[in-house]
């Protein structure tokens, strides 16, 4: 069996692009430094290239580049550098250098004493909260996407095709609507369950799921799912601490009886009590956003565009996207249209730039830009990250401008997108689909020309 000097784990909330881009960056950086590395990925398809216990034991150090739970407890006693997945992409060389220089900290675990380490690599409270939230979001997305697409397809048979009292009624369309609605209805419980699972591992899963069901039934929406997830996770942690003095022979009883029964009871009671005020807050937030978008598409489009392109798959982007999915579940299909446009634009911007300013980009950038046309068309924003990482101070504002133009025009054209993902694949069910494409292309072309001019100036300045 090969012995690896460095092992790593990468993972991003959506598990579509960031995970594998970080893997590739770390592998290339390790190759450049002449060291062996094995990178385990935690993507949407699950764990790939899994690390064995022996590989972990034999490794000199560990790099965790993730914004979700990657089972870091396995690395107890190892020297660990832990950063966000975006840093794994942008700062891969520096991470390898830091590992070789002996930086990092010994990860705490059973029978392992903590040692002082580099503070910049430690995982803070804020990052842990974000990771747990994104753990819920990453598991929620397939439910939202599958359900949203099926519901969207049902509309192909007519807007009222699922209504038995309508002349448009179609039994197959009604089944699609029913199945898709059930998948969408799982959004809040799944979100809550996997936030709790990120905090308290498997014992938190069932408590978080039930807490999410209470939140969903109580009308608290997406906000209630977040609160119930964190509440359930920390209640289970509290129960673990409370019963830690019980004999080890009772561990099975604790896992299958005490934690779920008491956890579900406490979480359920609390969520029931807070459901009414939270439902009012949730409804007020939805009403505010809906009213705001109807009255001022310009400002809303700028906000959505800037958020979506600011970190392209990071927490700011996810805030806009998750808000869109939450509103979609409430029946608001307009907000998601702008979010989708703003997420599609950045990779298309890079495609436009490499086509119009081909000679100013190297072959790898040209290839990446062309691939990004496909990624962008399917609502995968992350492909634009390598371009932004090279010159974030100029490229990110360009992406934000292009995304904002696309979003503003989308709202002005009153486009409606009933599916939370899929990009141009869902065009058949998009209201004013042609205008939506026009809005995205205008934003992408404007951004692409500016990005190309930036690259041209950079190349000419370097050659001078």
TORTI-384481 format. One line per field, with one value per residue (C-alpha): residue number from 1; residue in three letters; x, y, z. Coordinates in pm, whole numbers, plus 50000, padded with zeros to 5 digits. Example, Ala and Ser with C-alpha at 12.3 -4.5 7.8 and 13.67 -1.06 7.14 Angstrom:
// residues 2
k	1; 2
r	ALA; SER
px	51230; 51367
py	49550; 49894
pz	50780; 50714
***
This chain:
// residues 464
k	1; 2; 3; 4; 5; 6; 7; 8; 9; 10; 11; 12; 13; 14; 15; 16; 17; 18; 19; 20; 21; 22; 23; 24; 25; 26; 27; 28; 29; 30; 31; 32; 33; 34; 35; 36; 37; 38; 39; 40; 41; 42; 43; 44; 45; 46; 47; 48; 49; 50; 51; 52; 53; 54; 55; 56; 57; 58; 59; 60; 61; 62; 63; 64; 65; 66; 67; 68; 69; 70; 71; 72; 73; 74; 75; 76; 77; 78; 79; 80; 81; 82; 83; 84; 85; 86; 87; 88; 89; 90; 91; 92; 93; 94; 95; 96; 97; 98; 99; 100; 101; 102; 103; 104; 105; 106; 107; 108; 109; 110; 111; 112; 113; 114; 115; 116; 117; 118; 119; 120; 121; 122; 123; 124; 125; 126; 127; 128; 129; 130; 131; 132; 133; 134; 135; 136; 137; 138; 139; 140; 141; 142; 143; 144; 145; 146; 147; 148; 149; 150; 151; 152; 153; 154; 155; 156; 157; 158; 159; 160; 161; 162; 163; 164; 165; 166; 167; 168; 169; 170; 171; 172; 173; 174; 175; 176; 177; 178; 179; 180; 181; 182; 183; 184; 185; 186; 187; 188; 189; 190; 191; 192; 193; 194; 195; 196; 197; 198; 199; 200; 201; 202; 203; 204; 205; 206; 207; 208; 209; 210; 211; 212; 213; 214; 215; 216; 217; 218; 219; 220; 221; 222; 223; 224; 225; 226; 227; 228; 229; 230; 231; 232; 233; 234; 235; 236; 237; 238; 239; 240; 241; 242; 243; 244; 245; 246; 247; 248; 249; 250; 251; 252; 253; 254; 255; 256; 257; 258; 259; 260; 261; 262; 263; 264; 265; 266; 267; 268; 269; 270; 271; 272; 273; 274; 275; 276; 277; 278; 279; 280; 281; 282; 283; 284; 285; 286; 287; 288; 289; 290; 291; 292; 293; 294; 295; 296; 297; 298; 299; 300; 301; 302; 303; 304; 305; 306; 307; 308; 309; 310; 311; 312; 313; 314; 315; 316; 317; 318; 319; 320; 321; 322; 323; 324; 325; 326; 327; 328; 329; 330; 331; 332; 333; 334; 335; 336; 337; 338; 339; 340; 341; 342; 343; 344; 345; 346; 347; 348; 349; 350; 351; 352; 353; 354; 355; 356; 357; 358; 359; 360; 361; 362; 363; 364; 365; 366; 367; 368; 369; 370; 371; 372; 373; 374; 375; 376; 377; 378; 379; 380; 381; 382; 383; 384; 385; 386; 387; 388; 389; 390; 391; 392; 393; 394; 395; 396; 397; 398; 399; 400; 401; 402; 403; 404; 405; 406; 407; 408; 409; 410; 411; 412; 413; 414; 415; 416; 417; 418; 419; 420; 421; 422; 423; 424; 425; 426; 427; 428; 429; 430; 431; 432; 433; 434; 435; 436; 437; 438; 439; 440; 441; 442; 443; 444; 445; 446; 447; 448; 449; 450; 451; 452; 453; 454; 455; 456; 457; 458; 459; 460; 461; 462; 463; 464
r	UNK; UNK; UNK; UNK; UNK; UNK; UNK; UNK; UNK; UNK; UNK; UNK; UNK; UNK; UNK; UNK; UNK; UNK; UNK; UNK; UNK; UNK; UNK; UNK; UNK; UNK; UNK; UNK; UNK; UNK; UNK; UNK; UNK; UNK; UNK; UNK; UNK; UNK; UNK; UNK; UNK; UNK; UNK; UNK; UNK; UNK; UNK; UNK; UNK; UNK; UNK; UNK; UNK; UNK; UNK; UNK; UNK; UNK; UNK; UNK; UNK; UNK; UNK; UNK; UNK; UNK; UNK; UNK; UNK; UNK; UNK; UNK; UNK; UNK; UNK; UNK; UNK; UNK; UNK; UNK; UNK; UNK; UNK; UNK; UNK; UNK; UNK; UNK; UNK; UNK; UNK; UNK; UNK; UNK; UNK; UNK; UNK; UNK; UNK; UNK; UNK; UNK; UNK; UNK; UNK; UNK; UNK; UNK; UNK; UNK; UNK; UNK; UNK; UNK; UNK; UNK; UNK; UNK; UNK; UNK; UNK; UNK; UNK; UNK; UNK; UNK; UNK; UNK; UNK; UNK; UNK; UNK; UNK; UNK; UNK; UNK; UNK; UNK; UNK; UNK; UNK; UNK; UNK; UNK; UNK; UNK; UNK; UNK; UNK; UNK; UNK; UNK; UNK; UNK; UNK; UNK; UNK; UNK; UNK; UNK; UNK; UNK; UNK; UNK; UNK; UNK; UNK; UNK; UNK; UNK; UNK; UNK; UNK; UNK; UNK; UNK; UNK; UNK; UNK; UNK; UNK; UNK; UNK; UNK; UNK; UNK; UNK; UNK; UNK; UNK; UNK; UNK; UNK; UNK; UNK; UNK; UNK; UNK; UNK; UNK; UNK; UNK; UNK; UNK; UNK; UNK; UNK; UNK; UNK; UNK; UNK; UNK; UNK; UNK; UNK; UNK; UNK; UNK; UNK; UNK; UNK; UNK; UNK; UNK; UNK; UNK; UNK; UNK; UNK; UNK; UNK; UNK; UNK; UNK; UNK; UNK; UNK; UNK; UNK; UNK; UNK; UNK; UNK; UNK; UNK; UNK; UNK; UNK; UNK; UNK; UNK; UNK; UNK; UNK; UNK; UNK; UNK; UNK; UNK; UNK; UNK; UNK; UNK; UNK; UNK; UNK; UNK; UNK; UNK; UNK; UNK; UNK; UNK; UNK; UNK; UNK; UNK; UNK; UNK; UNK; UNK; UNK; UNK; UNK; UNK; UNK; UNK; UNK; UNK; UNK; UNK; UNK; UNK; UNK; UNK; UNK; UNK; UNK; UNK; UNK; UNK; UNK; UNK; UNK; UNK; UNK; UNK; UNK; UNK; UNK; UNK; UNK; UNK; UNK; UNK; UNK; UNK; UNK; UNK; UNK; UNK; UNK; UNK; UNK; UNK; UNK; UNK; UNK; UNK; UNK; UNK; UNK; UNK; UNK; UNK; UNK; UNK; UNK; UNK; UNK; UNK; UNK; UNK; UNK; UNK; UNK; UNK; UNK; UNK; UNK; UNK; UNK; UNK; UNK; UNK; UNK; UNK; UNK; UNK; UNK; UNK; UNK; UNK; UNK; UNK; UNK; UNK; UNK; UNK; UNK; UNK; UNK; UNK; UNK; UNK; UNK; UNK; UNK; UNK; UNK; UNK; UNK; UNK; UNK; UNK; UNK; UNK; UNK; UNK; UNK; UNK; UNK; UNK; UNK; UNK; UNK; UNK; UNK; UNK; UNK; UNK; UNK; UNK; UNK; UNK; UNK; UNK; UNK; UNK; UNK; UNK; UNK; UNK; UNK; UNK; UNK; UNK; UNK; UNK; UNK; UNK; UNK; UNK; UNK; UNK; UNK; UNK; UNK; UNK; UNK; UNK; UNK; UNK; UNK; UNK; UNK; UNK; UNK; UNK; UNK; UNK; UNK; UNK; UNK; UNK; UNK; UNK; UNK; UNK; UNK; UNK; UNK; UNK; UNK; UNK; UNK; UNK; UNK; UNK; UNK; UNK; UNK; UNK; UNK
px	50000; 50128; 50226; 50122; 50313; 50007; 49640; 49355; 48976; 48780; 48410; 48176; 47805; 47679; 47955; 47941; 48262; 48449; 48519; 48700; 48871; 49028; 49133; 49300; 49473; 49614; 49733; 49907; 50068; 50193; 50338; 50517; 50674; 50769; 50553; 50290; 49927; 49591; 49280; 48942; 48644; 48304; 48087; 47722; 47782; 47924; 48276; 48526; 48892; 48825; 49114; 49183; 49270; 49624; 49670; 49557; 49789; 50091; 50045; 50263; 49993; 49635; 49480; 49106; 48973; 48599; 48286; 48097; 48148; 48422; 48440; 48740; 48731; 48916; 49228; 49257; 49623; 49738; 49879; 49595; 49557; 49189; 49067; 48767; 48731; 48793; 49135; 49208; 49159; 49332; 49609; 49696; 50069; 50080; 49897; 50151; 50435; 50273; 50241; 50605; 50707; 50536; 50247; 49903; 49771; 49728; 49362; 49194; 49052; 49032; 49364; 49517; 49639; 49594; 49904; 49942; 49912; 49884; 49569; 49490; 49438; 49213; 48841; 48656; 48299; 48181; 48331; 48178; 47835; 47876; 47992; 47697; 47454; 47605; 47596; 47220; 47200; 47410; 47182; 46871; 46959; 46888; 46537; 46479; 46624; 46444; 46115; 46139; 46217; 45931; 45688; 45821; 45771; 45412; 45344; 45430; 45087; 44921; 44927; 44621; 44702; 44716; 44375; 44103; 43838; 44018; 43977; 44360; 44374; 44620; 44666; 45037; 45098; 44911; 45138; 45445; 45312; 45236; 45576; 45762; 45565; 45652; 46023; 46003; 45816; 46115; 46333; 46296; 46311; 46620; 46789; 46723; 46826; 47166; 47246; 47189; 47388; 47680; 47676; 47597; 47665; 47415; 47232; 47136; 46987; 46648; 46604; 46681; 46447; 46153; 46233; 46226; 45888; 45748; 45895; 45751; 45406; 45412; 45460; 45801; 45955; 46322; 46414; 46246; 46443; 46771; 46676; 46541; 46857; 47093; 46862; 46840; 47215; 47310; 47034; 47174; 47526; 47390; 47230; 47557; 47738; 47461; 47474; 47849; 47894; 47668; 47840; 47978; 47763; 47463; 47595; 47349; 47059; 47168; 47194; 46867; 46648; 46767; 46903; 46617; 46331; 46447; 46591; 46273; 46060; 46263; 46318; 45957; 45817; 46044; 45973; 45599; 45617; 45817; 45632; 45364; 45592; 45843; 45569; 45474; 45838; 45881; 45567; 45670; 46008; 45851; 45598; 45876; 46087; 45791; 45671; 46022; 46085; 45754; 45814; 46183; 46337; 46644; 46761; 46661; 46844; 47160; 47147; 47084; 47346; 47617; 47544; 47540; 47870; 48054; 48187; 48032; 47915; 48030; 47814; 47701; 47601; 47425; 47229; 47073; 47019; 46868; 46636; 46524; 46456; 46267; 46050; 46001; 45858; 45619; 45502; 45715; 45880; 45998; 46276; 46444; 46448; 46685; 46897; 46934; 47026; 47285; 47435; 47446; 47619; 47972; 48085; 47933; 48129; 48452; 48337; 48263; 48599; 48809; 48621; 48647; 48997; 49138; 49502; 49530; 49445; 49666; 49546; 49425; 49215; 49073; 48973; 48826; 48628; 48476; 48384; 48229; 47976; 47837; 47864; 47695; 47415; 47334; 47351; 47694; 47862; 48179; 48361; 48435; 48630; 48978; 48943; 48837; 49113; 49385; 49273; 48981; 48991; 48911; 48745; 48489; 48339; 48317; 48130; 47902; 47825; 47739; 47525; 47345; 47259; 47124; 46918; 46783; 46670; 46517; 46305; 46216; 46104; 45891; 46045; 45929; 46139; 45955; 46263; 46551; 46824; 46895; 46981; 46868; 46748; 46430; 46357; 46039; 45875; 46013; 45768; 45916; 46203; 46340; 46361; 46536; 46803; 46840; 46883; 47152; 47334; 47339; 47486; 47736; 47850; 47898; 48092; 48287; 48405; 48518; 48695; 48868; 48983; 49122; 49315; 49439; 49571; 49739; 49916; 50024; 50154; 50354; 50504; 50601
py	50000; 50346; 50569; 50930; 51211; 51434; 51341; 51581; 51603; 51851; 51930; 52213; 52249; 52173; 51923; 52013; 52199; 52342; 51998; 51872; 52200; 52199; 51835; 51917; 52226; 52039; 51746; 51980; 52181; 51863; 51744; 52079; 52037; 51675; 51525; 51252; 51330; 51159; 51376; 51242; 51426; 51479; 51567; 51533; 51170; 51087; 51014; 50929; 50832; 50745; 50749; 50423; 50406; 50299; 50591; 50829; 50670; 50680; 51039; 51319; 51586; 51654; 51935; 51990; 52227; 52209; 52404; 52093; 51802; 51568; 51348; 51535; 51340; 51064; 51282; 51305; 51316; 51425; 51765; 51938; 52256; 52339; 52605; 52682; 52502; 52827; 52859; 52505; 52625; 52963; 52894; 52530; 52601; 52795; 52516; 52259; 52490; 52542; 52165; 52108; 52387; 52207; 52450; 52345; 52211; 51868; 51780; 51700; 51357; 51073; 51031; 51312; 51630; 51955; 52141; 52505; 52568; 52837; 53033; 53112; 52745; 52662; 52621; 52901; 52913; 53111; 52863; 52570; 52733; 52793; 52436; 52290; 52515; 52420; 52052; 52091; 52289; 52038; 51750; 51960; 52064; 51730; 51733; 52089; 52030; 51701; 51824; 52162; 52014; 51762; 52034; 52251; 51968; 51926; 52282; 52177; 52014; 52340; 52574; 52401; 52051; 51913; 52050; 51780; 52049; 52213; 52136; 52118; 51830; 51555; 51255; 51219; 51588; 51559; 51272; 51477; 51765; 51534; 51361; 51687; 51856; 51579; 51618; 51995; 51944; 51756; 52066; 52198; 51860; 51751; 52087; 52067; 51700; 51746; 52068; 51867; 51574; 51806; 51915; 51592; 51325; 51041; 51092; 51442; 51325; 51201; 51486; 51742; 51572; 51574; 51931; 52025; 51856; 52055; 52372; 52291; 52205; 52518; 52739; 52867; 52786; 52784; 53000; 52753; 52468; 52643; 52716; 52366; 52212; 52404; 52362; 51985; 51948; 52132; 51967; 51626; 51744; 51854; 51515; 51343; 51546; 51490; 51112; 51083; 50946; 50646; 50308; 50232; 49922; 50156; 50326; 50130; 50237; 50600; 50596; 50419; 50539; 50830; 51063; 51028; 51021; 51310; 51501; 51478; 51569; 51877; 52000; 51934; 52123; 52425; 52439; 52412; 52708; 52926; 52825; 53091; 53394; 53250; 53189; 53555; 53662; 53424; 53549; 53910; 53841; 53672; 53954; 54213; 54044; 53986; 54344; 54480; 54292; 54404; 54769; 54807; 54547; 54765; 54762; 54399; 54294; 54473; 54312; 53962; 54004; 54124; 53852; 53573; 53675; 53792; 53451; 53221; 52929; 53061; 53179; 53509; 53335; 53062; 53322; 53450; 53103; 52955; 53255; 53187; 52819; 52909; 53159; 52900; 52664; 52944; 52975; 53278; 53197; 53549; 53585; 53262; 53386; 53669; 53444; 53189; 53459; 53602; 53256; 53164; 53487; 53457; 53142; 53276; 53597; 53399; 53221; 53550; 53691; 53400; 53403; 53779; 53824; 53481; 53581; 53740; 53418; 53110; 52771; 52650; 52964; 52935; 52575; 52658; 52948; 52731; 52462; 52735; 52806; 52457; 52489; 52828; 52707; 52444; 52686; 52587; 52912; 52767; 52737; 53110; 53087; 53027; 53346; 53547; 53395; 53535; 53897; 53920; 54297; 54357; 54037; 54002; 54352; 54266; 53945; 54131; 54392; 54133; 53932; 54245; 54346; 53996; 53997; 54351; 54281; 53950; 54128; 54407; 54145; 53978; 53637; 53346; 53034; 52756; 52531; 52604; 52464; 52339; 52662; 52665; 52304; 52432; 52689; 52505; 52590; 52944; 53230; 53475; 53232; 53415; 53742; 53557; 53432; 53783; 53929; 53674; 53721; 54100; 54076; 53812; 54008; 54330; 54145; 53942; 54250; 54417; 54099; 54070; 54433; 54370; 54068; 54258; 54540; 54293; 54112; 54434; 54576; 54260; 54273; 54641
pz	50000; 49906; 50195; 50151; 50322; 50315; 50315; 50255; 50252; 50043; 50043; 49955; 50035; 49684; 49601; 49233; 49149; 49449; 49594; 49288; 49203; 49549; 49499; 49169; 49308; 49609; 49398; 49154; 49437; 49603; 49272; 49230; 49576; 49518; 49794; 49780; 49862; 49862; 49853; 49966; 49813; 49974; 49675; 49586; 49480; 49822; 49944; 49672; 49699; 50063; 50308; 50492; 50860; 50769; 50529; 50800; 51056; 50821; 50701; 50835; 50816; 50709; 50508; 50544; 50278; 50336; 50422; 50532; 50768; 50639; 50950; 51083; 51409; 51220; 51226; 51605; 51700; 51353; 51262; 51079; 50876; 50832; 50588; 50369; 50038; 49849; 50015; 49906; 49550; 49570; 49822; 49750; 49708; 50034; 50217; 50100; 50203; 50544; 50593; 50498; 50738; 51027; 51069; 51186; 51512; 51666; 51640; 51967; 52025; 52274; 52455; 52249; 52409; 52218; 52120; 52037; 51669; 51413; 51493; 51132; 51058; 51350; 51301; 51481; 51608; 51307; 51063; 51253; 51242; 50870; 50808; 50997; 50812; 50477; 50576; 50595; 50272; 50076; 50175; 50114; 49758; 49583; 49732; 49617; 49271; 49203; 49343; 49173; 48832; 48855; 48956; 48671; 48420; 48537; 48421; 48064; 48055; 48159; 48457; 48609; 48482; 48838; 48932; 48890; 48848; 48555; 48186; 48171; 48419; 48330; 48556; 48477; 48540; 48869; 48972; 48882; 49089; 49381; 49382; 49324; 49598; 49843; 49758; 49801; 50129; 50266; 50233; 50589; 50772; 50575; 50629; 51002; 51027; 50869; 51053; 51372; 51229; 51161; 51525; 51710; 51446; 51405; 51740; 51624; 51293; 51408; 51658; 51390; 51142; 51381; 51483; 51116; 51070; 51362; 51212; 50869; 51002; 51218; 50914; 51024; 50686; 50608; 50909; 51141; 50985; 51058; 51418; 51483; 51336; 51560; 51859; 51809; 51761; 52076; 52281; 52186; 52273; 52610; 52665; 52574; 52837; 53092; 53054; 53004; 53357; 53294; 53257; 52911; 52900; 52863; 52547; 52332; 52551; 52531; 52151; 52075; 52363; 52580; 52310; 52058; 52308; 52525; 52230; 52023; 52327; 52424; 52070; 51971; 52271; 52216; 51842; 51907; 52145; 51907; 51589; 51609; 51655; 51409; 51154; 51178; 51131; 50838; 50669; 50722; 50564; 50262; 50223; 50246; 49980; 49752; 49788; 49745; 49425; 49278; 49360; 49279; 49049; 48994; 49355; 49412; 49095; 49201; 49547; 49409; 49136; 49370; 49625; 49366; 49204; 49515; 49616; 49351; 49561; 49897; 50188; 50032; 49709; 49906; 50104; 49783; 49640; 49956; 49990; 49634; 49706; 50022; 49834; 49560; 49818; 49913; 49550; 49454; 49120; 49031; 49287; 49175; 48815; 48912; 49131; 48852; 48600; 48838; 48901; 48532; 48425; 48584; 48400; 48076; 48131; 48124; 47809; 47632; 47744; 47612; 47280; 47218; 47364; 47283; 47231; 47576; 47761; 47789; 47665; 48005; 48056; 47705; 47764; 48104; 47958; 47689; 47942; 48157; 47881; 47944; 48323; 48325; 48100; 48363; 48659; 48788; 48893; 49044; 48711; 48720; 49045; 48894; 48689; 48994; 49210; 48984; 49023; 49269; 49315; 48950; 48834; 49115; 49060; 48690; 48768; 49009; 48744; 48481; 48724; 48842; 48485; 48419; 48738; 48694; 48336; 48447; 48705; 48460; 48205; 48476; 48414; 48630; 48689; 48878; 48916; 49158; 48934; 48586; 48404; 48043; 48073; 48236; 47962; 47851; 48185; 48221; 48175; 47918; 47861; 47555; 47745; 48030; 47790; 47647; 47997; 48084; 47754; 47790; 48140; 48028; 47722; 47918; 48188; 47930; 47740; 48062; 48179; 47841; 47859; 48207; 48083; 47776; 47992; 48227; 47941; 47770; 48097; 48164; 47814; 47839
***
